[in-house]
Amino acid sequence: MNYGVLLMDDGRRKVNLQKYLRDVIGAYLPVYDYDREAARWHAEHRAKLKKQGIETSYPDGQIAAIAATHELIVVTRNVKDFYHFQGIEIENWFDASLESEAQET
């Protein structure tokens, strides 16, 4: 969450963004740890995929594992990065077909 801000030059904009991240986003955005259960899930699924000849990104696997172990939905534009992981729900809010469905209801 802080990576981009930490790369910024010092100044008022950086200070304001840091305050916003801490006071607004940080106060309402839950942060889930990559814990032992997630690590186990990740290892099992990554090994299974590797045996099938499917290579996955390590960080994407960590995200999938956290989502799976906390029953969260992965919201991403890069659905293909998570497609092979079983047991997670994926949503692409940029998908045009979702917009069509929303307009029909």
N, C-alpha and C positions, 0 to 999 in steps of 0.2 A: 504494500500500500504506500510505502514511503519512498520507494526506489527512485521514481521520477523526480520527486521533490528534492531528494538528496543530491541529485545531479545538477540542480539549478544553481545559478550564481546567487550569492547572498544578496538579500534585499527585501524590500517590503512584500513583494509578491510571494517570495518563498516563505516568509514568516506567516503571511495570511493563509497560504495553502496548508502549512503545517498545523496552524491553529484550526482550520476547517477540518482537516483529517482527524485531528485529535478530538475536537469538541462535537462535531456533527457526525461524521462518518463513524468514528471510533465508538461513539456512544450508542449507536444503533446497529452497527454491523457486527454480527457475531463472527468470531474467528475460531476455526476448528483446527485442532492440532493434528499433525501427522503422527498418530500414536501407534502403539504396538498392534492394535487390531487393524488399523489401516495398513501398516507395514506388512502384516501377514496376508491380508487380502491382496495387496499389490503384488507380493512375491508369488502367490498362487496363480493369479490371473496372468501375470507377465510370463511366468514359466509355461503355462498352458499355451499361451499365444506363440511363444518362441518355438515350442515343439511343433506348432502348426506352420512355422516359417513366417510368422507375422512379427515384425519388429515394431515396437511402440516407444514413444518418447517417455523417458523416465519421469520428468515432471508431470506430463499428462496422466501417467499412471498413478502418480501420487494424488492428483486432483480427483481422478476417478475413484480411488480407494477411499478418500475422505468422504466423497459423495455417497458411495455405496454403504459405508459403515455408519453414516449418520442419516441415511435415507433422504438425501438431498437430490435436487435436480441440477444437472450440469447445464448451465445456460451459456452457449457458445455459438459463435459464427462458424467455427472450425469443427463441425460435426465429425468429419472424417478422422480427426485426432482421437476421438473417443468411441468411434463406431464399433470397434472390435471388443471392447470391454463389455462383458455380460453383467447384468444385474444393476445397471444404472439407467436412469431416465435422462434423456438429452433433449433440450429444446434450443432451437435457433430462432431467436426473436427477429432476425433479419430475413427469415424465409418468407417469400411473397405469398406462398400458399396459406400461411397462418393469417396474414392480413385479409385474404379473401374469406377465410372461415369466420373471422371476427366481424366482418362487415355483413355476413349473411345472418348472424344471430342478433 
